[in-house]
Amino acid sequence: MSLMYAGARPRRFLALIGFVAGMAVATVAAAADPAAEVDRYLGVQMKRLAIPGMAVAVVKDGQVALVRTYGSASVEFGIPVADDTVFAINSITKAFTGVAAMRLAEQGRLDLSAPAGRYLADLPEAWRKVTLRQLLSHMSGLPDMMRAPTVETDAVAAWAWVQAQPLRFPPGTRFDYCQTNYTLIQRIVNQIEGRPLDAPLADEQLRMAAMNRTAYGDATTVIPGKAPTYRWALGGPMIAGYRAAASTTPGTLAVSAERFLPFRRASSGLNSTIGDMARWLIVLESGRLLKADSLAALWTPVAFNDGRLGQWGLGWQVLTRGTHRAVGMTGGGRAAAYLYPEDKVGVVILTNLAGAFPEDMVDKIASLYAPGLDLSGVPALRIALEEQGYEQVRAAADSIERAHPGMTWPELELNDWGYRLLSTGRARDALSVLRFVAERFPDSANAHDSLAQASLVNGDKAMAIRHYRRALALDPANSGAARHLAELVAPGKS
């Protein structure tokens, strides 16, 4: 059992997931029927993560191949998830923004290689040379406006605050997920279109894809049919920035209320249904929103200054799946939408639980509808460990490597997966993954820093000290590792 869910559950929640437990008894033999295997697999995931409600759609060859709904849209009122249930999709909004920017580029009205200062005259001097590609791929080095004290209450004050902060690093040298990037894109696109700077960018796409149930809004907006967003609050202590699971204190299901002021609506704020999202993927892949060469540019990883390719195209993540790709976006730890262009398959999963991380489920579902999809690397390892147990990580990885000679493990994707496990209270599972990352990347300061943090959450101080020291030896500028190490070795620390 996941550490997150040790302890008793409220009766009303046990009732709403009772049907899921029944699904889990389906056998793997049912995989001959892809829909039945989707039911079985997602049933297991919903039980493991205690997800109240979920909807999934698969598109294949330009048609909807599957729509399924599970569980409760509203725990409070016992309302089941339906095809027209509206879910918050959070940062999947960024993928719509990438499409909006590329449509302007396709028309010759926007130069993605140009600096932001060409379009906006009132930027701080240090921001002016950041290119639009660097903004869309999170390589800008700009300070993150999410740290502004008034980001959810006062847009003017938040924008003034973020512009007064220094750059985090020279543009193009590192990846740093930063919401400021998309507010700049929002202002640039709207200036070109002659709209108010804070106007939303996706309205044209919503019309073209007949997404009639999709709308911008947040916790203050009345959206008919919208499921609340929930979050499990763990009962354990905070350690190294994460909540360690407690064996005797059960988690508590709480409603998560979010604010997305209009100046943030290029990065977040859309709400949609499973059918609307499926239609959007179909229309996008059909060429009705963007031409083929524009789609190719949208889904091409942007390079750092030194030539290394990142994991982001223009508002979209681009992940290697054997010789194929998965391109898409996630939102709020509760929604995921991915296309597999070489396989003509797309998968959307929407949930009402922050921390469900359905991006970890899409590859398995896609593989059921794309026989040619080669799931090596991270997706193959994730599927194996979810079935066999995370203590089998070395054996599973060795098996994958034997079956795929010459494959390389993507460090950042592995590391992200480990942190998702850590953030949902699966501390032991996270430790297994992050230990594996450090073993495969022994000269990576980031890998040792991550393993040290997971070790602390799991209560292994000696291992944390050892790996913080290794991280600092590899990267003496790692101030976070230095601070944690000093705290751990301070006199009086047990």
C-alpha positions as CSV (number, residue, x, y, z in Angstrom):
1,M,0.0,0.0,0.0
2,S,1.2,3.5,-0.7
3,L,2.4,5.3,2.4
4,M,0.0,8.1,1.5
5,Y,-3.0,6.1,2.3
6,A,-2.1,4.2,5.5
7,G,-4.8,4.5,8.0
8,A,-8.6,4.6,8.0
9,R,-10.7,6.4,5.3
10,P,-14.0,8.2,5.9
11,R,-17.0,5.9,5.1
12,R,-18.4,8.3,2.5
13,F,-15.1,8.1,0.5
14,L,-14.8,4.4,0.8
15,A,-18.3,4.2,-0.6
16,L,-17.5,6.3,-3.7
17,I,-14.4,4.3,-4.6
18,G,-15.9,0.9,-3.8
19,F,-16.6,0.2,-7.5
20,V,-13.0,0.8,-8.3
21,A,-11.8,-2.0,-6.0
22,G,-14.0,-4.3,-7.9
23,M,-12.4,-3.4,-11.2
24,A,-8.9,-4.4,-9.8
25,V,-9.9,-8.1,-9.9
26,A,-9.9,-8.1,-13.7
27,T,-7.1,-10.2,-15.1
28,V,-4.4,-9.2,-17.5
29,A,-6.0,-11.7,-20.0
30,A,-8.6,-9.0,-20.6
31,A,-5.9,-7.0,-22.4
32,A,-7.2,-8.5,-25.6
33,D,-10.0,-6.0,-25.2
34,P,-8.3,-2.5,-24.9
35,A,-11.3,-0.9,-23.2
36,A,-11.5,-3.6,-20.5
37,E,-7.7,-3.2,-19.9
38,V,-8.2,0.6,-19.5
39,D,-10.9,-0.1,-16.9
40,R,-8.7,-2.5,-15.0
41,Y,-5.6,-0.4,-15.1
42,L,-7.3,2.9,-14.2
43,G,-9.3,1.1,-11.5
44,V,-6.0,0.1,-9.9
45,Q,-4.6,3.6,-10.1
46,M,-7.7,5.2,-8.7
47,K,-7.7,2.9,-5.7
48,R,-4.0,3.3,-5.1
49,L,-4.1,7.1,-5.2
50,A,-7.7,7.5,-3.8
51,I,-8.9,9.5,-6.8
52,P,-12.5,10.6,-6.3
53,G,-13.4,10.9,-10.0
54,M,-11.9,10.5,-13.5
55,A,-12.7,10.7,-17.2
56,V,-10.5,9.3,-20.0
57,A,-10.7,9.6,-23.8
58,V,-8.6,8.0,-26.5
59,V,-8.5,9.3,-30.0
60,K,-7.2,7.2,-32.9
61,D,-6.9,8.0,-36.6
62,G,-8.9,11.2,-36.2
63,Q,-11.8,9.5,-34.4
64,V,-12.8,9.1,-30.7
65,A,-12.0,5.5,-29.9
66,L,-12.9,5.4,-26.2
67,V,-14.6,7.6,-23.6
68,R,-14.9,6.3,-20.0
69,T,-16.0,8.0,-16.8
70,Y,-15.4,6.7,-13.2
71,G,-16.2,7.7,-9.6
72,S,-17.6,10.9,-8.2
73,A,-17.5,14.4,-9.6
74,S,-18.7,15.7,-6.3
75,V,-18.0,13.8,-3.1
76,E,-20.2,16.2,-1.1
77,F,-23.3,15.5,-3.2
78,G,-22.6,12.1,-4.5
79,I,-22.7,13.2,-8.2
80,P,-21.0,10.7,-10.6
81,V,-18.6,11.8,-13.3
82,A,-20.3,12.1,-16.6
83,D,-19.2,12.8,-20.2
84,D,-20.1,16.4,-19.7
85,T,-18.4,16.9,-16.3
86,V,-16.1,19.9,-16.4
87,F,-12.7,19.6,-14.8
88,A,-10.0,22.2,-14.2
89,I,-7.1,21.6,-16.7
90,N,-4.7,24.1,-15.2
91,S,-1.4,24.3,-17.1
92,I,-2.7,22.4,-20.1
93,T,-3.8,26.0,-20.9
94,K,-0.1,26.5,-21.9
95,A,-0.5,24.1,-24.8
96,F,-3.4,26.2,-26.1
97,T,-1.1,29.3,-25.8
98,G,1.6,27.6,-27.8
99,V,-0.9,26.9,-30.6
100,A,-2.1,30.6,-30.4
101,A,1.5,31.9,-30.8
102,M,2.2,29.5,-33.6
103,R,-0.9,30.5,-35.5
104,L,0.5,34.1,-35.5
105,A,3.9,32.9,-36.5
106,E,2.3,30.9,-39.4
107,Q,0.7,34.2,-40.5
108,G,4.0,36.0,-40.5
109,R,2.8,38.3,-37.7
110,L,5.1,36.9,-34.9
111,D,8.8,36.0,-35.0
112,L,9.5,33.4,-32.4
113,S,13.2,34.0,-32.6
114,A,12.8,37.7,-31.8
115,P,13.5,39.2,-28.4
116,A,10.5,40.1,-26.2
117,G,11.7,43.7,-26.3
118,R,10.7,44.0,-30.0
119,Y,7.1,43.7,-29.0
120,L,6.8,45.2,-25.5
121,A,8.6,48.5,-24.8
122,D,8.0,48.7,-21.1
123,L,10.1,45.7,-20.0
124,P,13.0,45.7,-17.6
125,E,16.3,46.0,-19.5
126,A,17.4,42.5,-18.5
127,W,14.2,41.0,-19.9
128,R,14.3,42.6,-23.3
129,K,16.7,40.1,-25.0
130,V,14.8,37.0,-23.9
131,T,13.4,35.3,-27.1
132,L,9.9,34.1,-27.5
133,R,11.1,30.6,-27.9
134,Q,12.9,30.8,-24.6
135,L,9.7,32.0,-23.0
136,L,7.6,29.2,-24.4
137,S,10.1,26.5,-23.5
138,H,10.9,27.8,-20.0
139,M,14.5,28.8,-20.7
140,S,14.2,32.5,-20.0
141,G,15.7,32.8,-16.5
142,L,13.0,35.3,-15.6
143,P,11.8,35.5,-11.9
144,D,8.6,33.6,-11.3
145,M,5.6,35.7,-10.6
146,M,4.1,32.9,-8.5
147,R,6.4,34.0,-5.7
148,A,4.7,37.5,-5.7
149,P,2.8,38.0,-2.4
150,T,-0.3,39.3,-4.3
151,V,-0.3,36.9,-7.3
152,E,-3.9,35.7,-6.4
153,T,-5.3,39.0,-5.3
154,D,-3.6,42.0,-7.0
155,A,-2.3,41.7,-10.6
156,V,-0.8,45.2,-10.8
157,A,1.2,44.7,-7.5
158,A,2.3,41.2,-8.5
159,W,3.5,42.4,-11.9
160,A,5.4,45.3,-10.4
161,W,7.0,42.9,-7.8
162,V,8.2,40.4,-10.4
163,Q,9.7,43.0,-12.6
164,A,11.8,44.3,-9.7
165,Q,13.4,40.8,-9.2
166,P,16.8,39.8,-10.7
167,L,17.1,37.2,-13.4
168,R,17.6,33.7,-12.0
169,F,20.2,32.7,-14.7
170,P,21.3,33.8,-18.2
171,P,18.6,33.1,-20.7
172,G,19.0,29.9,-22.6
173,T,21.3,28.2,-20.2
174,R,18.9,26.3,-18.0
175,F,15.3,25.0,-17.7
176,D,13.1,26.6,-15.1
177,Y,9.3,26.2,-15.1
178,C,8.1,29.8,-14.7
179,Q,4.6,31.3,-15.1
180,T,6.0,34.8,-15.9
181,N,7.0,33.4,-19.3
182,Y,3.4,32.9,-20.4
183,T,2.2,36.2,-19.1
184,L,4.7,37.9,-21.4
185,I,3.5,35.7,-24.3
186,Q,-0.1,36.7,-23.4
187,R,0.7,40.4,-23.6
188,I,2.7,40.1,-26.8
189,V,0.0,38.1,-28.6
190,N,-2.8,40.4,-27.4
191,Q,-0.8,43.5,-28.5
192,I,-0.5,42.1,-32.0
193,E,-4.2,41.1,-32.0
194,G,-5.3,44.5,-30.7
195,R,-6.9,43.1,-27.6
196,P,-6.5,44.1,-23.9
197,L,-3.2,42.7,-22.7
198,D,-4.8,40.4,-20.2
199,A,-7.4,38.9,-22.7
200,P,-7.4,35.1,-22.9
201,L,-5.8,33.5,-26.0
202,A,-7.7,30.3,-26.7
203,D,-11.1,31.6,-27.7
204,E,-10.5,31.1,-31.4
205,Q,-9.4,27.4,-30.9
206,L,-12.4,26.8,-28.7
207,R,-14.7,27.9,-31.5
208,M,-12.9,26.0,-34.2
209,A,-13.0,22.8,-32.2
210,A,-16.6,23.3,-31.0
211,M,-15.5,23.2,-27.4
212,N,-18.8,24.5,-26.1
213,R,-18.3,23.4,-22.5
214,T,-14.8,24.8,-22.2
215,A,-14.3,28.1,-20.4
216,Y,-11.9,30.2,-18.4
217,G,-12.5,30.5,-14.7
218,D,-11.3,29.7,-11.1
219,A,-12.8,29.0,-7.7
220,T,-14.7,32.3,-7.8
221,T,-16.4,31.5,-11.1
222,V,-19.7,29.7,-11.5
223,I,-19.1,27.1,-14.2
224,P,-22.1,24.8,-14.7
225,G,-21.2,21.1,-14.3
226,K,-17.8,21.7,-12.9
227,A,-16.3,19.2,-10.5
228,P,-14.6,20.6,-7.4
229,T,-10.9,19.9,-7.2
230,Y,-9.8,17.9,-4.1
231,R,-6.5,17.4,-2.4
232,W,-5.3,14.8,0.1
233,A,-3.7,16.5,3.1
234,L,-1.2,14.1,4.6
235,G,-1.0,13.6,8.3
236,G,2.8,13.3,8.7
237,P,5.4,15.9,9.5
238,M,7.0,18.2,7.0
239,I,10.6,17.1,6.2
240,A,12.8,18.7,3.6
241,G,9.8,20.4,2.0
242,Y,7.7,17.3,1.7
243,R,5.1,15.7,3.9
244,A,6.3,12.4,5.4
245,A,3.5,9.9,5.7
246,A,2.4,9.0,9.2
247,S,1.5,5.4,10.0
248,T,-1.2,6.4,12.5
249,T,-2.6,9.6,11.1
250,P,-4.9,9.2,8.0
251,G,-4.9,11.8,5.3
252,T,-7.8,14.2,5.0
253,L,-9.6,15.0,1.7
254,A,-10.0,18.7,1.3
255,V,-11.3,21.1,-1.4
256,S,-8.6,23.0,-3.2
257,A,-9.6,26.5,-4.1
258,E,-7.5,28.3,-6.7
259,R,-7.4,31.8,-8.2
260,F,-6.3,32.6,-11.7
261,L,-6.4,36.3,-12.3
262,P,-6.8,37.3,-15.9
263,F,-3.1,38.2,-16.3
264,R,-2.3,34.5,-15.7
265,R,-4.7,33.0,-18.3
266,A,-2.1,32.1,-20.8
267,S,-0.6,29.7,-18.3
268,S,-3.6,28.4,-16.4
269,G,-7.4,28.9,-16.0
270,L,-9.1,26.7,-18.6
271,N,-11.8,24.2,-17.6
272,S,-13.0,21.5,-20.0
273,T,-14.8,18.2,-20.5
274,I,-13.4,15.0,-21.7
275,G,-15.3,15.3,-25.0
276,D,-14.1,18.8,-25.7
277,M,-10.5,17.9,-25.1
278,A,-10.8,14.9,-27.4
279,R,-12.2,17.1,-30.1
280,W,-9.4,19.7,-29.7
281,L,-6.7,17.0,-30.2
282,I,-8.5,15.7,-33.3
283,V,-8.9,19.2,-34.8
284,L,-5.3,20.0,-34.0
285,E,-3.8,16.9,-35.5
286,S,-6.1,17.2,-38.6
287,G,-4.3,20.4,-39.7
288,R,-7.3,22.7,-39.3
289,L,-5.6,24.7,-36.5
290,L,-2.0,24.6,-37.8
291,K,-0.3,23.4,-41.0
292,A,1.9,20.4,-40.9
293,D,5.2,22.3,-40.8
294,S,3.8,24.6,-38.0
295,L,2.9,21.5,-36.0
296,A,6.4,20.1,-36.5
297,A,7.8,23.4,-35.2
298,L,5.4,23.4,-32.2
299,W,6.6,19.9,-31.3
300,T,10.4,20.4,-31.9
301,P,12.4,20.6,-28.6
302,V,14.0,24.0,-28.2
303,A,17.8,23.9,-27.8
304,F,19.8,25.5,-25.0
305,N,22.6,27.9,-25.9
306,D,25.1,25.0,-25.8
307,G,23.1,23.0,-28.4
308,R,21.5,20.5,-25.9
309,L,17.9,19.8,-26.6
310,G,15.4,20.5,-23.8
311,Q,12.1,18.6,-23.1
312,W,9.9,21.4,-24.3
313,G,8.7,22.6,-27.7
314,L,6.5,25.7,-27.8
315,G,4.1,25.3,-24.9
316,W,4.3,21.5,-25.2
317,Q,6.4,18.9,-23.6
318,V,8.2,16.6,-26.1
319,L,9.1,13.2,-24.8
320,T,10.9,10.3,-26.5
321,R,9.0,7.0,-26.7
322,G,11.5,4.7,-28.5
323,T,11.7,6.0,-32.0
324,H,8.4,7.8,-31.6
325,R,7.3,10.8,-29.5
326,A,4.7,11.8,-26.9
327,V,3.8,15.5,-27.1
328,G,1.4,17.1,-24.7
329,M,0.9,18.9,-21.4
330,T,-0.1,18.3,-17.9
331,G,-2.1,20.5,-15.5
332,G,-2.2,20.9,-11.8
333,G,-1.2,17.3,-11.1
334,R,-4.7,16.4,-12.1
335,A,-5.0,16.5,-15.9
336,A,-3.0,15.3,-18.9
337,A,-3.4,15.5,-22.6
338,Y,-0.9,13.8,-25.0
339,L,-0.6,13.0,-28.7
340,Y,1.6,10.3,-30.1
341,P,2.0,11.8,-33.6
342,E,3.7,8.7,-35.2
343,D,1.0,6.5,-33.9
344,K,-2.0,8.7,-34.7
345,V,-3.2,8.2,-31.1
346,G,-4.1,10.7,-28.4
347,V,-5.0,10.2,-24.7
348,V,-6.7,12.6,-22.3
349,I,-7.2,12.0,-18.6
350,L,-9.0,14.4,-16.4
351,T,-9.4,14.0,-12.7
352,N,-10.6,16.0,-9.7
353,L,-7.6,15.2,-7.5
354,A,-4.6,17.4,-7.3
355,G,-1.8,14.9,-7.0
356,A,-3.3,12.2,-9.2
357,F,-0.6,12.9,-11.8
358,P,-2.4,11.2,-14.7
359,E,0.7,11.9,-16.9
360,D,2.1,8.8,-15.4
361,M,-0.9,6.8,-16.8
362,V,-1.1,8.0,-20.4
363,D,1.7,5.8,-21.9
364,K,0.1,2.6,-20.7
365,I,-3.3,3.6,-22.2
366,A,-1.7,4.8,-25.5
367,S,0.2,1.5,-25.8
368,L,-3.2,-0.4,-25.8
369,Y,-4.3,1.5,-28.9
370,A,-0.9,1.9,-30.6
371,P,0.7,-1.6,-31.1
372,G,3.8,0.0,-32.7
373,L,4.5,2.2,-29.7
374,D,7.8,1.1,-28.2
375,L,7.6,1.7,-24.5
376,S,11.2,1.5,-23.3
377,G,12.8,3.8,-20.8
378,V,10.7,5.6,-18.2
379,P,7.2,4.5,-19.3
380,A,8.3,0.8,-19.4
381,L,9.9,1.1,-16.0
382,R,6.9,2.8,-14.5
383,I,4.5,0.2,-15.8
384,A,6.7,-2.6,-14.5
385,L,7.1,-1.1,-11.0
386,E,3.4,-0.3,-10.7
387,E,2.7,-4.0,-11.3
388,Q,5.7,-5.6,-9.6
389,G,6.6,-3.2,-6.8
390,Y,9.1,-0.4,-6.6
391,E,11.7,-2.5,-4.8
392,Q,12.2,-4.3,-8.1
393,V,13.6,-1.2,-9.8
394,R,17.1,-2.6,-10.6
395,A,15.8,-5.9,-11.9
396,A,13.1,-4.2,-14.0
397,A,15.6,-1.6,-15.4
398,D,18.1,-4.4,-16.3
399,S,15.4,-6.2,-18.1
400,I,14.4,-3.1,-20.1
401,E,18.0,-2.4,-21.0
402,R,18.5,-6.0,-22.2
403,A,15.4,-5.7,-24.4
404,H,16.5,-2.3,-25.8
405,P,20.3,-2.3,-26.3
406,G,21.8,1.1,-26.6
407,M,18.9,2.9,-24.9
408,T,19.7,5.8,-22.6
409,W,17.7,6.8,-19.5
410,P,16.5,10.4,-19.5
411,E,17.6,11.9,-16.2
412,L,15.2,14.8,-16.0
413,E,12.2,12.6,-16.7
414,L,13.2,10.1,-14.1
415,N,13.8,12.8,-11.6
416,D,10.5,14.4,-12.2
417,W,8.8,11.1,-11.7
418,G,10.5,10.6,-8.4
419,Y,9.4,14.0,-7.1
420,R,5.8,13.3,-8.2
421,L,5.9,10.2,-6.0
422,L,7.4,12.1,-3.2
423,S,4.8,14.8,-3.4
424,T,1.9,12.3,-3.1
425,G,3.3,10.7,0.0
426,R,4.8,7.6,-1.7
427,A,8.1,8.3,0.0
428,R,9.5,4.8,-0.2
429,D,8.6,4.5,-3.9
430,A,10.2,7.8,-4.6
431,L,13.4,6.8,-2.8
432,S,13.7,3.7,-5.0
433,V,13.4,5.7,-8.2
434,L,15.7,8.5,-7.1
435,R,18.3,6.0,-5.8
436,F,18.2,4.5,-9.3
437,V,18.7,7.9,-10.9
438,A,21.8,8.5,-8.8
439,E,23.2,5.1,-9.6
440,R,22.7,5.7,-13.4
441,F,24.0,9.3,-13.2
442,P,26.7,9.1,-10.6
443,D,28.3,12.4,-11.7
444,S,25.0,14.4,-11.6
445,A,24.8,16.9,-8.7
446,N,21.1,17.2,-9.2
447,A,20.6,13.4,-8.9
448,H,22.5,13.3,-5.6
449,D,20.6,16.3,-4.3
450,S,17.3,14.7,-5.1
451,L,18.3,11.4,-3.5
452,A,19.4,13.3,-0.4
453,Q,16.1,15.0,-0.1
454,A,14.2,11.7,-0.5
455,S,16.4,10.1,2.1
456,L,15.6,12.8,4.6
457,V,11.8,12.4,4.0
458,N,12.3,8.7,4.6
459,G,14.2,9.3,7.9
460,D,17.7,8.3,6.7
461,K,19.9,11.1,7.9
462,A,23.2,9.4,7.2
463,M,22.3,8.7,3.6
464,A,21.1,12.3,3.2
465,I,24.4,13.7,4.5
466,R,26.3,11.4,2.2
467,H,24.5,12.5,-0.9
468,Y,24.3,16.2,-0.1
469,R,28.1,16.1,0.3
470,R,28.4,14.4,-3.1
471,A,26.0,16.9,-4.7
472,L,28.2,19.8,-3.3
473,A,31.4,18.2,-4.5
474,L,30.0,18.1,-8.0
475,D,28.4,21.5,-7.8
476,P,29.8,23.8,-5.1
477,A,27.3,26.5,-6.1
478,N,24.4,24.4,-4.9
479,S,23.3,26.7,-2.1
480,G,20.3,24.5,-1.2
481,A,22.4,21.4,-0.6
482,A,24.9,23.5,1.4
483,R,22.1,24.8,3.6
484,H,20.6,21.4,4.2
485,L,24.0,19.8,4.9
486,A,24.8,22.6,7.4
487,E,21.5,21.9,9.2
488,L,22.1,18.2,9.4
489,V,25.6,18.3,10.7
490,A,25.1,21.2,13.1
491,P,26.0,20.4,16.8
492,G,23.1,19.0,18.7
493,K,21.4,17.5,15.6
494,S,20.5,13.9,16.2
